[in-house]
Amino acid sequence: MPLDRLILVLFCAITAAGITIWFVTLILASASIHPALAFAPLSVAALGAYILVRVVGERWKNAEEDHYDGMDH
């Protein structure tokens, strides 16, 4: 594996871990203020996940956007 790809994978993993820790801290802090507020960050995350799934699904279905599929490497 080339060094630049290894650094990119490590950067993505560390960033994902940081976002996860931040999100859990946000949920726990809102739950400590009022238990019903714990659902607010979860609803935002659910909406973001829904949008991400829809965008990826539309991207996979659309054959016109596969510009690089026919290229010789």
Backbone torsions as a table, in degrees:
resi	resn	phi	psi	omega
1	MET	NA	129.4	178.8
2	PRO	-64.6	154.3	-176.1
3	LEU	-63.5	-38.1	-179.0
4	ASP	-66.5	-35.4	177.6
5	ARG	-70.5	-38.5	177.3
6	LEU	-62.6	-42.7	179.2
7	ILE	-65.7	-38.8	178.1
8	LEU	-64.4	-42.9	178.4
9	VAL	-64.0	-44.0	178.0
10	LEU	-63.6	-41.6	178.2
11	PHE	-61.4	-44.6	179.4
12	CYS	-64.9	-40.4	179.6
13	ALA	-66.4	-42.9	179.7
14	ILE	-67.8	-39.3	177.7
15	THR	-64.9	-42.7	178.6
16	ALA	-63.7	-39.7	177.7
17	ALA	-65.4	-40.6	178.4
18	GLY	-64.4	-42.5	178.1
19	ILE	-65.0	-39.0	178.2
20	THR	-63.8	-45.4	178.7
21	ILE	-63.1	-42.6	178.7
22	TRP	-62.1	-42.9	-178.5
23	PHE	-66.1	-42.8	178.3
24	VAL	-64.5	-40.2	176.9
25	THR	-62.4	-40.1	177.3
26	LEU	-61.8	-43.5	179.4
27	ILE	-65.9	-44.8	-179.5
28	LEU	-66.2	-36.9	178.8
29	ALA	-67.9	-41.1	179.2
30	SER	-70.3	-31.7	177.7
31	ALA	-71.4	-28.5	179.1
32	SER	-74.7	-27.3	176.6
33	ILE	-73.5	-52.5	178.3
34	HIS	-155.3	129.4	-175.5
35	PRO	-58.9	-30.7	-179.2
36	ALA	-70.9	-23.0	-179.8
37	LEU	-73.3	-11.6	179.5
38	ALA	-65.8	-21.8	-178.8
39	PHE	-82.5	-15.9	-179.9
40	ALA	-63.7	-51.7	176.9
41	PRO	-64.6	-31.8	179.1
42	LEU	-67.4	-36.9	178.9
43	SER	-68.9	-37.4	176.7
44	VAL	-65.3	-41.4	178.4
45	ALA	-66.3	-38.9	178.0
46	ALA	-64.7	-40.7	177.4
47	LEU	-64.3	-42.1	177.2
48	GLY	-63.4	-41.3	178.3
49	ALA	-64.8	-39.5	178.5
50	TYR	-62.5	-45.4	179.4
51	ILE	-63.5	-42.2	178.8
52	LEU	-61.8	-43.1	179.3
53	VAL	-64.2	-41.4	178.9
54	ARG	-64.7	-42.8	-179.2
55	VAL	-65.6	-45.1	179.8
56	VAL	-65.5	-40.8	178.2
57	GLY	-62.0	-43.1	177.8
58	GLU	-66.2	-35.4	179.4
59	ARG	-65.9	-40.8	-179.6
60	TRP	-70.8	-31.0	-178.7
61	LYS	-77.3	-27.5	-174.0
62	ASN	-85.6	110.6	-178.7
63	ALA	-77.4	-19.6	-178.7
64	GLU	-69.9	-21.9	-177.8
65	GLU	-88.8	4.4	179.5
66	ASP	-89.9	65.6	-176.0
67	HIS	-64.9	-33.5	-171.1
68	TYR	-99.3	1.8	-177.9
69	ASP	-68.2	-34.4	-176.3
70	GLY	-91.4	6.0	-176.5
71	MET	-80.0	145.5	172.8
72	ASP	-88.4	132.1	-178.2
73	HIS	-102.0	NA	NA
